[in-house]
Amino acid sequence: MKLVLALLRIFLGVFFILSGALKLFPVEPFELSFISMGVAAWNSAPLIARAVIGIEWVLGLFFIINFRMKKVTLPASLALLIIFTGYLLFELMVQGNTGNCGCFGIYFQMSPAESLLKNGGLIAMIILLWKIGSDAKYRFQKTIAISGLVVSLLLPFILNPPDFIARKNLQPETVNFPLDRNKILKENKFGAPPIDLFKGKHVIAFMTLTCPHCRQAAMKIHVINKRYPEISFFIFINGKDENLDDFFISTNSKDIPHIKMNAEPFASLTGGSWPAIWWIENGVVVKKSSYFSLNEEELIAWNNHP
């Protein structure tokens, strides 16, 4: 029985550490989940996301070294899982059983329902350890725990610093060139866009279905559009049809108006670099953004300016 309990404890420890690590690269989808829920702003979400990852690493370490299981590790891990489960239930009610829950970042996609089952299993293991497990004390255990706590909480900020620290004052590039009518309206074999991109203000994005940065940008556009539906977004997509469903499931961006574009006009327009995000005003490209410089406040100010 002692061996079984030790293996269960180590399994939970490795699970929490792995769960945090897979969220860190890239961390942006995890950040966006807090913004989408409305519990964080653009500047606070990066801090909260990394703090949660750090807490997962702390709990993982505490499981492995068997540190104060019944007083600290088990109740703290149970509380964290209950919070995650509450979020998943909220997501199920609001969006249904669609999209990637983000429990393992972008690497192992799970629906909210699948993740609820996973959390149920973890909670059952924790309750089992709480009932029949025991604490263990040994030399330097407290020193290892305190050192590990500090390192675990700091490491996510060191390994992947928040954007507003790592990329200070990153702004959209101001440009001024006409949107190519011929490539948008005639050369695309999938037809013309269902909305008139040459009148009014629009933010158009060129994305490929297998590009990870494109997926991050699509998630961000989905979140901004959900918060401010008055901003007109449009996505041109290049890639194989077999990747289309996976793209929309992982990014929740199927609600954004979009159309496929064949390789020649797509490559010519983007110059082979994507995602390309252009701010369009009456058929003129006035700004170009990357994922990081697509700033919600600036977008709102630009969109509302007469």
C-alpha positions, 0 to 999 in steps of 0.5 A, spaced: 500 500 500 505 504 501 508 503 494 501 505 491 500 511 495 507 513 493 506 512 486 500 516 486 503 522 490 509 522 484 504 521 479 500 527 481 506 531 482 509 530 475 502 531 473 501 538 476 508 540 473 507 538 466 500 541 466 504 548 468 510 547 463 505 545 457 501 552 458 508 556 458 510 555 451 506 559 448 503 562 454 498 567 450 492 562 450 492 561 457 492 569 458 487 570 453 482 565 457 482 570 463 481 576 459 475 572 455 472 570 462 472 577 464 476 576 470 483 580 468 485 585 463 490 585 458 496 587 463 494 583 469 492 577 465 500 575 463 501 576 471 495 571 473 497 566 468 504 565 470 502 565 477 497 560 476 503 556 472 508 557 478 503 555 483 502 548 479 509 547 479 509 548 487 504 543 488 507 538 484 514 539 487 510 538 494 507 532 492 513 529 490 517 531 496 511 529 500 511 536 504 505 537 509 500 533 505 494 534 509 495 541 512 498 544 505 499 540 499 492 536 498 487 542 500 491 547 496 491 542 490 484 541 491 482 548 491 485 549 485 482 544 481 475 546 484 477 553 481 479 550 474 472 546 474 468 552 476 471 555 470 470 549 465 462 549 468 462 556 466 465 555 459 460 549 458 454 553 459 456 559 455 460 556 449 458 549 450 462 543 449 467 546 444 474 549 443 480 547 447 480 547 454 487 549 455 489 545 461 495 542 457 496 548 453 496 547 445 499 540 445 494 536 448 487 539 446 481 537 450 474 539 450 471 542 457 467 536 458 473 531 457 477 536 462 471 535 467 472 528 467 480 529 468 479 533 474 474 528 477 479 523 477 484 528 480 480 530 485 478 522 487 486 521 487 487 527 492 481 525 496 484 518 497 491 520 499 487 525 504 484 519 507 489 514 507 496 517 506 500 520 511 506 525 511 513 524 512 518 528 515 526 528 513 532 532 513 532 539 509 525 537 507 522 544 509 529 548 506 527 544 499 520 546 500 521 553 501 527 554 496 522 550 491 516 555 492 520 561 491 524 558 484 517 555 482 513 562 482 519 566 479 521 561 474 515 562 469 516 570 469 524 568 467 523 563 462 517 567 458 517 574 461 510 578 460 509 581 453 509 588 456 516 587 459 519 583 454 516 588 448 516 595 451 512 600 447 511 595 441 506 599 437 503 597 430 506 600 424 503 606 421 503 605 413 499 608 407 498 603 401 491 601 397 488 594 399 489 590 392 482 590 389 485 585 384 488 580 389 482 581 394 476 581 389 478 577 382 485 573 383 482 569 389 479 562 386 474 562 393 471 568 391 470 575 393 469 576 401 462 576 403 463 583 406 465 590 402 472 591 405 473 597 401 468 601 405 469 603 412 474 600 417 476 593 418 481 589 421 483 583 416 488 578 418 492 573 413 493 566 416 495 559 415 492 553 418 498 550 421 502 556 423 502 556 431 502 564 431 496 565 426 492 560 431 494 565 437 492 571 433 486 568 431 484 567 439 486 574 440 481 576 435 476 572 437 477 575 444 477 582 442 471 581 437 467 578 443 468 584 448 467 589 442 463 586 436 463 593 433 470 592 431 469 589 424 474 583 423 475 579 417 480 573 416 483 570 409 485 563 410 490 559 407 491 551 407 488 544 406 481 543 408 483 537 413 486 542 417 480 547 417 476 544 423 482 543 428 484 551 426 477 553 428 476 548 434 483 550 437 482 558 436 474 559 437 474 563 431 469 560 427 465 566 429 469 571 425 467 572 418 472 569 413 474 566 407 479 561 404 485 564 399 489 560 394 496 560 395 498 566 389 494 572 392 495 570 399 503 569 398 503 576 394 499 580 399 503 577 405 510 577 402 511 570 405 510 572 413 504 571 417 500 572 421 499 579 417 494 583 420 492 590 417 488 596 419 483 598 413 480 604 412 476 605 406 480 601 402 487 603 404 492 599 409 493 605 415 497 600 420 500 593 420 500 589 426 503 583 429 500 578 435 503 583 440 502 589 437 494 588 436 492 592 442 485 592 444 485 600 446 488 602 440 483 598 436 477 601 439 480 608 439 481 608 431 475 604 430 471 610 434 475 616 431 471 619 425 
